[in-house]
Amino acid sequence: MVRQSIIPEETALFLAQCCQLTYEQQEQNRSFSIPWPFQLVKPFKAHSFGMEEWFGFILESSLAIVVAFRGTKSDVDWISDLRYSQVPYQYVKNAGNVHSGFMGVYESCRDELIGTLKGLSPLKPIFMTGHSLGAALATLHAFDASINLDDRIIIMVNFASPRVGDPTFVYQYKQYIPYSLRYVNFVDLIPFLPPRKIYSPIKKSYSIYRHIPNNITFYSNQQSIEANHSIQTYINFLANKRLFA
């Protein structure tokens, strides 16, 4: 069964290309190609396991705003990814628990992002996107902004997202983010992490993980773990519009 996209594929393709630009930004130490007709509002950094790195940017055009987050690139990013313990999602009351590593990265850039968005036009929709770790950050940011930015239209599209939070987080998220979509390559390992249930011998309790709703799944086996996960594989899928379910 093929799922119908709630967001135009042309828009998703553009956002995937923005995700690719976040890697360019990190590799070139801030510099990247700004897509027309957008202007750069703010490049931003975040802390991953105590190290500050470029993690994305905010763009604005006459019609829309884009917030893009970078995925896992450095060794410290992988450490953040592997911290499977959970902490309360503090920006929305009674919103459940989320991955502590992802939350730690988001906390380090959250105030700067929310403060910047408050200064931009409230009439423009805000598109939030990310790949891999960046997809998790886009999820956390979308929920935060939907509650703490007054009357904004929030649209979240991410790629190769890991699981972010527990069932309570997922339930609360879907109440506030009707325009939310995940793209998943069926042979990409990252969307299957963290495991749905993880036991902590120290706390003697389980951490439960679930995905946020609305996904489009496709199959593109590039014969390596890295290539199957690459943002380029997701871009190629959208460019060719080959759906698989």
N, C-alpha and C positions, 0 to 999 in steps of 0.2 A: 504494500500500500504506500503510495506517495503522499507525503504530507505537503499541503499547500502552504507556501510562505505567507506569513502575515505582514511581511515587509518586502518591498520590491527587490528582486535579485540584483538590479542595477545599483540600488543603495547598499546592499550587502557587499557587493563587489568593491565599491568605493571604500567602504569601511575596512574591508580586508586589506586593501592597499594602504590605508592609513596605518593599520597594524604593522605592515611591512616597513613603513617609514619610521616607526619607533625603533626598530633594530638599526636602521641607517643612522638615526639620531645618536644612539648609544655608541655605535662603531666609530662615528665621526666626531664624538665629543661635543654634542649639541646641534651641529649643523645637519640639516636634511632638506629635501626638496618639498617645498610647500605647494600643495595642489591648488590649481586655479579652480574657482575664483575665491578661494579662502585666503585669509590673512592669519598670521601667527599672533595669537593673544598671549600665550605663555608656554614656554617649555618648563617642565618641572622635574625635580629629582625626588627620590624616595630612599629610605634606608632599608637595606636588606641585610639582616644579621649584623647590624652595626656599621655597614659600609654604605656611603652615599653614592648613588648612581643615577644617571639619566633614566627616567622611567616613562616619559610620554610628553604629551603636549595638548593644548587647547587651541582649536582653530575656530574662526568665525567668518561667515559670509553674510550677505544681505538677507539670507533666508534661514540659516541654521547655524548651530554650534556643534562642534565635534570634540569629544574628549577621548583620547586614545592612550591605552596603556601597553607597555612592552611586556613581553613574556620572558621566560627563563633564558638567561644568556650566560651568566657568570656562575662560578662555583658557589658563591654565597646565596645566589638565587635558589640553587638546588637545595641548599640547607633549609631555606625558608619553606620550600615546597614540601620537605620531608618532615616538618614538625606537625604531626597529625593530631596533636591534642587540640581540644576545643576551648574557646573562651566565649563569654556572652557578647552578642552583637550590641554594642553600647549606644549606637546612634539612633536606634528606634526602640521604644519601650516594649518589653515582652516579646522580643523578636527572635528568641532562641539563641543557639550557639553556632559559632563558625570556626573554621580552621585557624589556629593561632598564628601560624606562619604567614598566611595571607593577610590576616587582620593586622599583624605587626607592620607589614609593608604599607598597607593602606593608611594606618594611623599616622605614619610619618609624613604623608603628603596631603591628608584629608583637609585640614584647615585652610591650606593654601588653595586647594581646588574649590571648596565651597565658597570661600571668600571671593575668589575671582569670578565664579559664576554668578554670584549675587550682584556683581557690578555690570553684568551684561544684560542685554534686552530680555525682559521676561516674556516677550511675544514670540521668540524664536524657539523651536523645538531643540532639545539637546540630545544628540546621538552619542551614546557611550559604547566603546568597543575595546576589545583586547584579544590577544591570542595567548593561550597557555596560561601561565601565571597572570598575565595581563587580563585574560578573560575573567579570572576569579576577582581581580581588582575592579574590573568594570561592573561586575555583579554587585559587589559591596558598595560601590559608589552610586550605582543607579538607585538602589534601595534607599540609601542615605539621602540623596538629592530629591527623591520623590516625596520625602517627608519634610525635609529641612530647607527646601527651596519652595517658596510659595507658588502654587498654581503654575508649575512648569510642566510642559509635555516632555516626558522622558522616554526615550527609545533605546533599548539595549540590544545590541547584536554582538555576539562573541564567537570565537573560533577555538576549538580544541580545549574547551574548558574542563578542568578537573571539578570534582564535587566540592562545594564550598561550605555548606552548612547542614544542620540537622533538620528533621521534618518540620519542626516549628518555624525555623527560618524560612524554609521553602514555602510553607503555607502562607506566612505573613507576606513574603516577597510577592507572591502571585496576586495578592489582594490589591497591591499598589502599582504593579508594573504590567499593564495589559499588553504593552508592545515590547515583548522580550523574545529573543530567538537565539538558539545555540546551533552552530553548525558542527557536525561531528563526522570525522572520517572513521568508518567502522573498524579499520585496522590500525588506528592511532591508539596507543596504549594510555595516553594521559587522561582522556575522558573517563577511563575506568578506575581512576585514582582520586582520592584515597579509597580504599575498600569501603563497602557499605557499612561494615561493622568492624570496629577495632577494639580489642581488649587492652586495657592498661593494667599491668600487674602492680604498679605503684598505687594507683587510685582504686584498684579492684573494681573497675566499672568499664562500661563500653562507651565508645564514641560512635554515634550513628551518623552516617552521611547520606544525603540524597541530592539529586540534581534538581535545579529549577526547571520549570516546565517549558514546553515548546521547543522541540529540536527538529532539525532536518539532518538526516543521516545519509551518507553516500559511501561508496566503496572505491578507494584508489590506493592500490598496493604498489608502493614505490620500491619495494624490496629492501628497505632498511627502516629501523625504528625512527631514526632522525628524519628521514625524508617523509615518512608517513605522517609525522607530526608537523612538518614544516608549514609555515604560513603560505609558502608558494604553492603547495599542494591544494590548499583551500582556495587560493586565488584561481588556480587552473580549473578547479571544479566549477566555480561560479562563472568563470569566463566561458566554459563549454556547456554549462547548464545541463549536466548529467545528474539526474536524481536517482537515488537508490533507497529503498526502504525495506 
